C-alpha cells in the first residue's frame, strides 16, 4: 500500500524513474505477501482464524483489499494495463465483501467484549480505506467497461459515500479513545496516521469521480456537491497532520522517548503521507491553485524519505534474520 501510493504520487510529480521502480517493488511485494499468507493459511490456519476474528487484529486484514486496489490503480495509471486492473478490481471487491462482513459479524457476536483501550487504534479505520480503494479503482477502470461505464461509476460514487459514512462513527470512537481514556507514548502507534490517510484516500476517490463526471449523468448532476465534499475531506485530512506530528514528538521526544527504531507499523504512516501527496495533486485541477502542487511535492518528498528509511530497516531486519544464530554476536529470540 505504502509503496504503491508513493509510486502514484511520484508519477504525478513527473518522477518517472522513481515511480516505475516503486511500481516494480510493489508487484514483487504483493506476490510475496500473498505467498506468505497462503503458507500461513495452510500451516497455521487456527492462528490465522484467531487473528481474523480478533478485535485488535481483524481490521488489519482489510489491507489485503487496499493493497490489491492500489496495485490495480498503478496498472491503470502507470502501465496503462486495464485488463490486469479489471482483474485486481474484481479480486479487491470480492475480498472487500468477504473480509468486511466477517469483521463486523465477528465483532458483534464475539463473547466478552475487550476494553476499548485494548483493541481500538488507527487500524480500525481500515474499513474506510478498503472501501475507498475499491471506489477509486472502479472509477479508474470504468472507461474499459464500455456501455456499463455509467453503472461502474455509479458504484464508485456509492462506495465513496459509504466509505465516508464509515469514517464518522469510527473516528468518534477513536476520538473518545484518545481524549477520554489513558494513552501512553508506546500506545500511540503509527497506525493513528490512518486517521489522516482514510480522509486522504477519500479525497483522492472524490477527485477521480469529479474528473469522470462528464461520463455519467448521475455524477454530472452531483458535481457541485462532489467538489464540496472532496474539498471538505481534504481540509479535514490537512487538519489531522499537525495533531499527529505533535503527538509524534510527544511520543518520541517530549514524554515517552520511545526509540525511533524500524518496525512494520511505520508503513502505516508512510501510506497516509503518500496518499496525502496524491490527493493534493488531485485537487489542484478542482481549485485551480498552483500552491497545492507545491504542497503535494513537499509531502511526496516526506513520503519518499520515510519509505527509504523503512525499506532500509526492513532489509536490515531480513539480513539479521537470515544470519546464523550468534553470527552477529547477539542472541535473538525465535
matplotlib code that plots the C-alpha trace (Angstrom):
import matplotlib.pyplot as plt

x = [0.0, 2.7, 5.0, 2.1, 0.6, 4.0, 4.7, 1.4, 2.3, 5.8, 4.2, 2.1, 5.3, 6.8, 9.4, 9.1, 12.1, 11.3, 7.6, 8.4, 11.0, 8.4, 5.8, 8.1, 8.8, 5.0, 4.4, 7.1, 5.9, 2.3, 3.2, 5.4, 2.8, 0.2, 2.5, 3.2, -0.5, -1.3, 1.6, 0.2, -3.3, -2.0, 0.4, -1.1, -4.8, -6.1, -3.8, -4.9, -8.6, -8.0, -6.5, -9.3, -11.8, -9.7, -10.9, -7.4, -6.1, -9.0, -9.2, -5.6, -6.8, -8.5, -5.1, -5.4, -8.3, -6.5, -3.2, -5.0, -6.8, -3.8, -1.8, -4.7, -4.6, -0.9, -1.6, -4.1, -2.1, 1.5, 1.3, -1.9, -2.9, -6.7, -7.1, -5.0, -6.5, -10.0, -9.0, -7.5, -10.6, -12.8, -10.5, -10.4, -14.2, -14.6, -12.1, -13.9, -17.2, -15.8, -13.5, -15.6, -18.7, -16.5, -15.0, -18.3, -20.0, -17.2, -17.1, -20.8, -21.2, -17.9, -18.3, -16.8, -16.1, -12.5, -11.8, -11.7, -8.1, -7.0, -8.2, -9.1, -6.4, -5.9, -6.3, -10.0, -10.2, -9.2, -12.9, -12.8, -9.5, -10.6, -13.9, -12.4, -9.7, -12.4, -14.2, -11.1, -10.1, -13.7, -13.7, -10.3, -11.3, -14.8, -13.9, -12.9, -16.4, -18.0, -21.8, -21.6, -19.3, -22.0, -23.1, -19.5, -19.1, -22.4, -20.9, -17.8, -19.7, -21.9, -18.8, -17.1, -20.1, -20.2, -16.6, -17.3, -20.2, -17.9, -15.4, -17.8, -18.7, -15.2, -13.4, -15.8, -14.7, -11.1, -11.5, -13.1, -10.2, -7.6, -9.3, -11.0, -9.0, -5.4, -2.9, 0.8, 3.6, 4.2, 0.4, 0.3, 1.4, 2.0, -1.4, -3.1, -1.8, -4.6, -7.0, -5.5, -4.9, -8.5, -9.5, -6.8, -7.9, -11.5, -10.3, -8.5, -11.5, -13.5, -11.1, -11.3, -15.1, -15.1, -12.8, -15.2, -18.4, -18.8, -19.1, -22.1, -25.2, -25.6, -22.0, -22.6, -25.8, -23.9, -20.8, -21.1, -21.7, -18.9, -16.5, -17.6, -17.3, -13.9, -12.5, -14.1, -12.3, -9.0, -9.4, -10.1, -7.1, -4.9, -6.2, -5.0, -1.4, -0.2, -2.1, -0.3, 3.1, 2.7, 1.7, 4.6, 7.0, 5.4, 5.9, 9.5, 10.9, 9.0, 7.4, 7.8, 11.3, 10.2, 13.2, 12.6, 13.5, 12.2, 9.1, 6.4, 3.9, 5.7, 4.4, 1.0, 2.4, 4.1, 0.8, -1.0, 1.9, 1.9, -1.9, -2.0, 0.5, -1.5, -4.9, -3.3, -2.1, -5.6, -7.4, -5.2, -7.5, -10.5, -9.2, -7.1, -4.5, -0.8, 0.4, -1.4, 1.0, 4.0, 2.4, 1.9, 5.6, 6.6, 4.6, 5.9, 9.4, 8.4, 6.9, 9.9, 12.3, 10.2, 9.9, 13.7, 14.2, 11.6, 12.8, 16.4, 15.1, 13.2, 16.2, 18.4, 15.9, 15.7, 19.5, 19.7, 17.0, 19.0, 22.2, 23.0, 22.3, 25.2, 26.9, 26.4, 27.4, 23.8, 21.2, 17.9, 14.7, 13.0]
y = [0.0, 2.5, 1.7, 1.7, 5.0, 6.7, 5.4, 7.0, 10.3, 10.2, 9.8, 12.9, 14.8, 13.5, 11.4, 8.6, 6.6, 6.6, 5.9, 2.9, 1.5, 1.7, 0.0, -3.0, -3.3, -3.1, -6.0, -8.2, -7.3, -8.1, -11.6, -12.3, -11.2, -13.4, -16.4, -15.8, -15.5, -18.7, -20.5, -19.3, -20.5, -23.9, -24.4, -22.2, -22.0, -21.9, -18.8, -17.1, -17.6, -16.4, -13.2, -12.8, -12.8, -10.8, -7.3, -5.9, -7.6, -8.3, -4.8, -5.3, -8.0, -5.2, -4.1, -7.0, -5.1, -1.8, -3.3, -5.1, -2.0, 0.3, -2.1, -2.1, 1.7, 1.5, -0.7, 1.8, 5.0, 3.7, 0.7, 1.6, -2.1, -2.0, -5.8, -6.6, -3.7, -5.1, -8.4, -6.8, -4.7, -7.8, -9.5, -6.4, -6.3, -10.0, -9.5, -6.4, -8.2, -11.3, -9.5, -6.6, -8.6, -11.1, -8.3, -6.7, -10.1, -11.3, -8.0, -8.2, -11.8, -12.4, -13.2, -10.9, -7.5, -6.2, -2.8, -0.1, 0.8, -2.8, -3.1, 0.3, 2.1, 3.6, 0.2, 0.3, 2.9, 0.3, -0.3, 3.3, 2.8, -0.5, 0.8, 3.9, 1.9, -0.2, 3.0, 4.6, 1.7, 1.3, 4.9, 4.3, 1.2, 2.4, 3.6, 0.0, -1.2, 0.4, 0.7, -0.3, 2.7, 4.8, 1.8, 1.3, 5.0, 4.9, 2.0, 4.0, 7.0, 4.8, 3.2, 6.6, 7.8, 4.5, 4.9, 8.5, 7.2, 4.6, 7.2, 9.2, 6.6, 5.1, 8.4, 9.3, 6.1, 6.9, 10.4, 9.1, 6.6, 9.4, 12.1, 10.3, 7.1, 6.7, 7.0, 6.0, 7.1, 3.4, 3.0, 5.9, 3.8, 5.0, 3.4, 6.5, 8.2, 6.2, 8.8, 11.2, 8.6, 7.5, 11.1, 11.4, 8.3, 9.6, 12.9, 11.1, 9.0, 12.2, 13.9, 10.9, 11.0, 14.7, 14.1, 11.3, 13.4, 14.1, 10.3, 9.6, 11.7, 11.0, 12.2, 15.3, 16.1, 15.7, 17.5, 20.7, 18.5, 16.2, 19.1, 20.5, 17.0, 16.5, 19.8, 19.2, 15.8, 17.3, 20.1, 17.5, 15.4, 18.6, 19.4, 16.0, 16.4, 18.9, 16.9, 13.7, 15.5, 17.0, 13.7, 12.0, 14.5, 13.8, 10.0, 10.1, 13.3, 15.2, 12.5, 8.9, 9.0, 5.9, 5.0, 5.7, 2.2, 0.5, -1.7, -2.8, -0.4, 2.5, 1.5, 2.6, 6.1, 6.2, 5.2, 8.3, 10.6, 9.2, 9.3, 12.9, 13.8, 12.0, 13.6, 17.1, 16.7, 15.6, 18.7, 21.1, 20.9, 21.5, 24.6, 25.9, 27.0, 26.1, 26.2, 22.9, 21.3, 22.6, 21.3, 17.9, 17.8, 18.5, 15.5, 13.4, 14.0, 13.3, 10.0, 9.1, 9.9, 7.8, 5.0, 4.8, 4.7, 2.0, -0.1, 0.0, -1.1, -3.9, -5.1, -4.9, -7.0, -9.6, -9.8, -10.3, -12.9, -14.8, -14.8, -18.0, -17.6, -15.9, -14.8, -11.1, -11.6, -11.4, -13.9, -13.4, -14.9, -17.4]
z = [0.0, 1.0, -1.9, -4.4, -3.5, -3.3, -6.8, -8.0, -6.3, -7.9, -11.3, -10.8, -9.9, -13.2, -11.4, -14.0, -12.9, -9.2, -9.9, -12.2, -9.7, -6.9, -9.1, -9.7, -6.0, -5.3, -7.7, -6.1, -2.5, -3.5, -4.7, -1.7, 0.8, -0.9, -0.8, 2.9, 3.6, 1.8, 3.6, 6.9, 5.9, 5.2, 8.1, 10.8, 10.0, 13.6, 14.3, 11.2, 12.0, 15.6, 14.2, 11.7, 14.5, 16.9, 17.9, 17.8, 14.6, 12.3, 10.8, 9.5, 7.1, 5.1, 4.0, 1.5, -0.2, -0.2, -1.4, -4.3, -5.4, -5.1, -7.3, -9.7, -9.8, -10.6, -13.5, -14.9, -14.2, -14.8, -17.0, -18.9, -18.4, -17.9, -18.3, -15.2, -13.4, -14.0, -12.6, -9.5, -9.1, -9.1, -6.6, -4.4, -4.5, -3.5, -0.7, 0.4, 0.7, 2.5, 4.9, 5.8, 6.7, 8.6, 10.6, 11.6, 12.2, 14.4, 16.3, 17.0, 18.1, 20.0, 23.7, 26.3, 24.7, 25.1, 26.7, 24.1, 25.0, 24.4, 20.8, 19.2, 17.3, 13.8, 12.1, 12.8, 10.0, 7.5, 6.5, 5.2, 3.4, 1.9, 0.7, -0.8, -2.6, -4.3, -5.2, -6.6, -8.8, -10.0, -11.2, -13.0, -14.8, -15.7, -19.2, -20.2, -19.4, -22.4, -22.2, -18.5, -17.7, -16.1, -13.9, -12.7, -12.0, -10.0, -7.9, -7.4, -6.1, -3.9, -2.4, -1.9, 0.1, 2.0, 3.0, 4.2, 6.3, 7.9, 8.9, 11.1, 13.8, 13.8, 14.2, 17.0, 18.9, 18.2, 19.4, 22.6, 23.0, 22.6, 24.7, 27.5, 28.0, 29.2, 26.3, 26.8, 24.5, 23.5, 22.9, 20.4, 17.4, 13.8, 12.9, 14.1, 11.0, 9.2, 10.7, 8.1, 5.4, 5.4, 4.6, 2.0, 0.1, 0.3, -1.2, -4.0, -4.8, -4.9, -7.3, -9.7, -9.6, -10.3, -13.3, -14.5, -14.1, -17.9, -18.5, -16.1, -15.7, -12.0, -11.4, -13.5, -11.6, -8.3, -9.4, -7.2, -4.1, -5.1, -5.3, -1.9, -0.3, -1.8, -0.6, 2.9, 3.1, 2.1, 4.7, 7.4, 6.3, 6.5, 10.0, 11.2, 10.2, 12.9, 15.5, 14.5, 14.3, 17.8, 19.3, 17.5, 19.1, 22.5, 21.9, 20.8, 22.4, 25.0, 27.2, 26.1, 24.5, 22.6, 20.3, 16.6, 15.5, 12.5, 12.9, 10.4, 11.9, 10.4, 6.9, 8.2, 8.5, 5.0, 3.3, 4.6, 3.6, 0.1, -0.1, 1.0, -1.7, -4.3, -3.3, -3.1, -6.6, -7.5, -6.0, -8.0, -11.1, -8.9, -7.1, -10.0, -7.4, -8.1, -4.4, -3.9, -6.3, -4.3, -1.1, -2.7, -3.6, 0.0, 1.2, -1.7, -0.6, 3.0, 1.9, -0.1, 2.7, 5.2, 2.6, 2.1, 5.9, 6.4, 3.4, 4.7, 8.1, 6.5, 4.6, 7.7, 9.6, 6.8, 6.7, 10.5, 10.4, 7.7, 9.7, 11.7, 15.4, 17.2, 13.9, 14.9, 18.5, 19.7, 20.8, 19.1, 20.2, 17.9]

ax = plt.figure().add_subplot(projection="3d")
ax.plot(x, y, z, "-o")
ax.set_aspect("equal")
plt.show()
